[in-house]
Amino acid sequence: MTAVNYTVTELIEPDNGCEGFMPGEEPMVTLILAAQDGTQRTVKLPDILAYRLKWDTGTVISGEDIGKYCV
């Protein structure tokens, strides 16, 4: 079985306006992903984790890493 890689086409960060986040609430980022076959996928992960992994628009991510880090 060939591993599928995805490219981040869009990164949507939370905007909680003036209210900010509740104590203990972890900001999540939504990634819109595209596979080479044209299929799309949407996943979420903690914003700080996406930053640490350096996942941004244009980044290619393996399906294995998506399974490991995303919900």
Secondary structure, DSSP 4 states (H G I P E B T S, - for coil): -PPPEEEEEEEE----GGG---TTPPPEEEEEEEETTS-EEEEEEEHHHHHHHT--TT-EEEHHHHHHH--
